Amino acid sequence: TDLICVYLNVVNLVIPIGFDPWVSIHVLKLEIWAGKIISPYHLYLNPKLVVKQYQFWRLITNFLYFRKMASVLTGIVLIGGMIPYLSASFARIIFLSNSLTFMMVYVWSKQNPFIHMSFLGLFTFTAAYLPWVLLGFSVLVGASAWVDLL
């Protein structure tokens, strides 16, 4: 309960208005997984299970699991339609949360292109280049660029 109180204070101070529900879902998800109520393997995107066994929650829940926090996404993925199906079948990507996070970073960087930023204190750049900097860093640390480029 202390974690939830701290979380609510941080959300009110730091998180932009549109991201409150998304962050709330992630905190709830962490509590569920920590209690071992639901396994991440019940949430991944599997088109066969969606179509044949009517497990429609998989269309949404695959955006909630972060396997590698280092792979800092660069693919803009539209939620719904054929994009999740195509990316899962074409590239064998079963969790699209990285792409969703990158989409939010990309939209923010396009709305605020002139904000000056610093990456690890090594160099400065404007926010318009943030997606490219994150893509380069994720490749540098050994993550696959394949997820980012979808």
C-alpha positions as CSV (number, residue, x, y, z in Angstrom):
1,T,0.0,0.0,0.0
2,D,2.9,2.3,0.6
3,L,4.0,1.8,-3.0
4,I,0.6,2.8,-4.2
5,C,0.6,6.0,-2.2
6,V,4.0,7.0,-3.5
7,Y,2.9,6.1,-7.0
8,L,-0.2,8.3,-6.7
9,N,2.0,11.3,-5.6
10,V,4.5,10.8,-8.4
11,V,1.7,10.5,-11.0
12,N,0.2,13.8,-10.0
13,L,3.6,15.6,-10.2
14,V,5.4,14.1,-13.1
15,I,3.2,12.2,-15.6
16,P,1.5,14.2,-18.4
17,I,-2.3,14.1,-18.4
18,G,-2.8,11.6,-21.2
19,F,-0.4,9.0,-19.7
20,D,-2.1,8.5,-16.3
21,P,-4.2,5.5,-17.3
22,W,-1.3,3.8,-19.0
23,V,1.0,4.2,-16.0
24,S,-1.8,3.1,-13.7
25,I,-2.2,-0.1,-15.7
26,H,1.5,-0.8,-15.5
27,V,1.6,-0.4,-11.7
28,L,-1.4,-2.7,-11.4
29,K,0.2,-5.2,-13.8
30,L,3.4,-5.3,-11.8
31,E,1.4,-6.1,-8.6
32,I,-0.4,-8.9,-10.4
33,W,2.8,-10.4,-11.7
34,A,4.6,-10.0,-8.4
35,G,1.8,-12.0,-6.7
36,K,2.0,-14.6,-9.5
37,I,-1.7,-14.3,-10.3
38,I,-1.2,-14.1,-14.1
39,S,1.9,-15.1,-16.1
40,P,3.1,-12.9,-19.0
41,Y,2.7,-16.0,-21.2
42,H,-1.1,-15.6,-20.9
43,L,-0.8,-12.1,-22.4
44,Y,1.4,-12.3,-25.5
45,L,0.0,-11.8,-29.0
46,N,-0.8,-15.1,-30.7
47,P,-3.1,-14.6,-33.7
48,K,-4.2,-18.3,-33.7
49,L,-5.4,-18.1,-30.1
50,V,-7.2,-14.8,-30.8
51,V,-9.1,-16.2,-33.8
52,K,-9.6,-19.8,-32.9
53,Q,-10.1,-19.6,-29.1
54,Y,-11.5,-16.1,-28.9
55,Q,-8.8,-14.7,-26.6
56,F,-9.4,-11.1,-27.7
57,W,-7.5,-9.7,-24.6
58,R,-4.3,-10.6,-26.3
59,L,-4.8,-7.7,-28.8
60,I,-4.5,-5.3,-25.9
61,T,-2.4,-7.1,-23.3
62,N,0.7,-7.6,-25.5
63,F,1.3,-3.9,-25.1
64,L,1.8,-4.3,-21.3
65,Y,4.8,-6.5,-21.0
66,F,8.3,-5.3,-21.3
67,R,10.8,-8.1,-21.9
68,K,13.9,-6.0,-22.3
69,M,13.9,-2.5,-21.1
70,A,17.1,-1.8,-23.1
71,S,15.3,-2.2,-26.4
72,V,14.0,1.3,-26.6
73,L,11.7,1.0,-29.6
74,T,11.4,2.8,-32.8
75,G,8.4,1.4,-34.7
76,I,5.2,3.2,-34.8
77,V,2.6,0.6,-34.4
78,L,-1.1,1.3,-34.7
79,I,-3.2,-0.4,-32.1
80,G,-5.8,-2.6,-33.7
81,G,-6.3,-3.6,-37.3
82,M,-3.8,-5.8,-39.1
83,I,-0.6,-4.2,-37.8
84,P,-0.2,-6.3,-34.6
85,Y,-1.1,-9.5,-36.6
86,L,1.4,-8.6,-39.4
87,S,4.2,-7.7,-37.0
88,A,3.7,-10.9,-35.0
89,S,3.6,-13.2,-38.0
90,F,6.3,-11.4,-40.0
91,A,8.9,-10.7,-37.3
92,R,7.9,-13.2,-34.6
93,I,7.4,-10.3,-32.1
94,I,4.8,-11.3,-29.5
95,F,5.0,-8.3,-27.2
96,L,4.4,-4.8,-28.7
97,S,4.8,-2.7,-25.6
98,N,8.2,-1.4,-26.8
99,S,6.5,-0.1,-29.9
100,L,3.8,1.6,-28.0
101,T,6.3,3.3,-25.8
102,F,8.3,4.5,-28.7
103,M,5.1,5.8,-30.3
104,M,4.6,8.0,-27.3
105,V,8.2,9.2,-27.4
106,Y,7.9,9.9,-31.1
107,V,4.6,11.9,-30.8
108,W,6.1,13.9,-27.9
109,S,9.3,14.6,-29.8
110,K,7.3,15.9,-32.8
111,Q,5.1,18.1,-30.6
112,N,8.2,19.6,-28.9
113,P,10.9,19.6,-31.6
114,F,12.9,22.5,-30.2
115,I,13.4,21.4,-26.6
116,H,17.1,20.9,-25.9
117,M,18.1,17.5,-24.4
118,S,21.2,15.8,-23.2
119,F,22.0,12.1,-23.6
120,L,24.0,10.6,-20.7
121,G,25.7,14.0,-20.4
122,L,27.7,13.2,-23.5
123,F,26.0,15.3,-26.2
124,T,23.1,17.6,-26.6
125,F,20.4,17.5,-29.3
126,T,16.9,18.8,-29.9
127,A,13.9,16.6,-29.0
128,A,13.2,16.1,-32.7
129,Y,16.1,13.7,-32.8
130,L,15.2,11.8,-29.6
131,P,13.8,8.7,-31.4
132,W,17.0,8.3,-33.5
133,V,19.2,8.7,-30.4
134,L,17.2,6.0,-28.6
135,L,17.4,3.7,-31.6
136,G,21.2,4.2,-31.8
137,F,21.5,3.5,-28.1
138,S,19.4,0.4,-28.2
139,V,21.5,-1.0,-31.0
140,L,24.7,0.0,-29.2
141,V,23.7,-2.0,-26.1
142,G,22.9,-5.1,-28.2
143,A,19.2,-4.9,-28.7
144,S,17.7,-5.8,-32.0
145,A,16.8,-2.9,-34.2
146,W,14.2,-5.1,-35.9
147,V,11.6,-4.2,-33.2
148,D,12.5,-0.6,-33.4
149,L,12.2,-0.4,-37.1
150,L,8.7,-2.0,-37.4
